[in-house]
Amino acid sequence: MNKILSLLLVVIVSAGVAYSVGHHEKADAPSKKTVYERVIESGVLRCGYLAEAPFTIIDPQTNKKSGIAVDLAEKIASELNLKVEWVAEINFGTFTEDLRNGRFDAVCASLFTLPRGGRIDYTQPYAYVPVYGYVKKGRTDFDGRLDSMDWSGVTVAGLDGEGATTAARKKIPHAKFMILPETAQIADMLLSVVDRKADIGFVMPTVFKNFDATNPDKLQRIQTSHPFYVFNVSFGVRSDEPAFKNMLDFEMRNLKSEGYIDALFEKYDPDHLLFRSQSLYQ
């Protein structure tokens, strides 16, 4: 009987010690660093990007990056004594998860501010981008009818996960959509209009300018008194990183009030195809 009691006591004491050690180790385990802490300590801002002129322009020979978003990210980093590491081009279908799993710290690009299920937060806007409709050269049946069109008989070209496509689905839900996979390019979407697979596609005027340079006189902008949609354009960050977002916002406000962002637009968008952000001081 005494042996049984002794054995039972050993088991109880061992269990208590195991719990105590495990609990102590768990309490002493270092907490995971926030993005803000990691960036400040490492001195590196890791950016995802999106090849979309004039925001991000990539030299095919050297892979050197320039453009409104690129120069802005580099300037923000310089002001914070950081350097930028351009990690990878984003995929519309996975970039919110890439942010969450730490593949990059921010999407330093021309992101349209869409809800995206609360999986992402945005810095304050640094630009406002109009989106227009483009149709096959010679078509006039859309002119002046943007708000009165019967969209049920219209096929809209789109790209899965892309901002203008998302806006079109919400604004004209009765239209038919021919959606290309997220791995396709916006140029592929516009080519589907050229090939008569779709009636219309919605893009920024700067995107169309680049498309028209390599596919001249294939498409034209519909005549309308106003854009189909206007987007806020921002950098993207994790939704649970307020300190990191505030740091970027602070620098963007300063650069906006100093006129630096306006100067970037004058450099990369001399034709004023995009809408400028409003400076705090004129």
ZIQUILIN-V85412 format. One record per residue. N is the residue number from 1. SS is DSSP state (H for helix, E for strand, - for the rest). Layout:
N/SS, N/SS
This chain:
1/-, 2/H, 3/H, 4/H, 5/H, 6/H, 7/H, 8/H, 9/H, 10/H, 11/H, 12/H, 13/H, 14/H, 15/H, 16/H, 17/H, 18/H, 19/H, 20/H, 21/H, 22/H, 23/H, 24/H, 25/H, 26/H, 27/H, 28/H, 29/-, 30/-, 31/-, 32/-, 33/-, 34/-, 35/H, 36/H, 37/H, 38/H, 39/H, 40/H, 41/H, 42/H, 43/-, 44/E, 45/E, 46/E, 47/E, 48/E, 49/E, 50/-, 51/-, 52/E, 53/-, 54/-, 55/-, 56/E, 57/E, 58/E, 59/-, 60/-, 61/-, 62/-, 63/-, 64/-, 65/E, 66/E, 67/-, 68/H, 69/H, 70/H, 71/H, 72/H, 73/H, 74/H, 75/H, 76/H, 77/H, 78/H, 79/H, 80/-, 81/-, 82/-, 83/E, 84/E, 85/E, 86/E, 87/E, 88/E, 89/E, 90/-, 91/-, 92/-, 93/-, 94/-, 95/H, 96/H, 97/H, 98/H, 99/H, 100/H, 101/-, 102/-, 103/-, 104/-, 105/-, 106/E, 107/E, 108/E, 109/E, 110/E, 111/E, 112/E, 113/-, 114/-, 115/-, 116/H, 117/H, 118/H, 119/-, 120/-, 121/E, 122/E, 123/-, 124/-, 125/-, 126/-, 127/E, 128/E, 129/E, 130/E, 131/E, 132/E, 133/E, 134/E, 135/E, 136/E, 137/-, 138/-, 139/-, 140/-, 141/-, 142/-, 143/-, 144/-, 145/-, 146/-, 147/-, 148/-, 149/-, 150/-, 151/H, 152/H, 153/H, 154/-, 155/E, 156/E, 157/E, 158/E, 159/E, 160/-, 161/-, 162/-, 163/H, 164/H, 165/H, 166/H, 167/H, 168/H, 169/H, 170/H, 171/H, 172/-, 173/-, 174/-, 175/-, 176/E, 177/E, 178/E, 179/E, 180/E, 181/-, 182/-, 183/-, 184/-, 185/-, 186/H, 187/H, 188/H, 189/H, 190/H, 191/H, 192/H, 193/H, 194/H, 195/-, 196/-, 197/-, 198/-, 199/-, 200/E, 201/E, 202/E, 203/E, 204/E, 205/H, 206/H, 207/H, 208/H, 209/H, 210/H, 211/H, 212/H, 213/H, 214/H, 215/-, 216/-, 217/-, 218/-, 219/E, 220/E, 221/E, 222/-, 223/-, 224/-, 225/-, 226/-, 227/-, 228/-, 229/E, 230/E, 231/E, 232/E, 233/E, 234/E, 235/E, 236/E, 237/E, 238/-, 239/-, 240/-, 241/-, 242/H, 243/H, 244/H, 245/H, 246/H, 247/H, 248/H, 249/H, 250/H, 251/H, 252/H, 253/H, 254/H, 255/H, 256/H, 257/H, 258/-, 259/-, 260/H, 261/H, 262/H, 263/H, 264/H, 265/H, 266/H, 267/H, 268/H, 269/-, 270/-, 271/-, 272/-, 273/-, 274/-, 275/E, 276/-, 277/-, 278/-, 279/-, 280/-, 281/-, 282/-
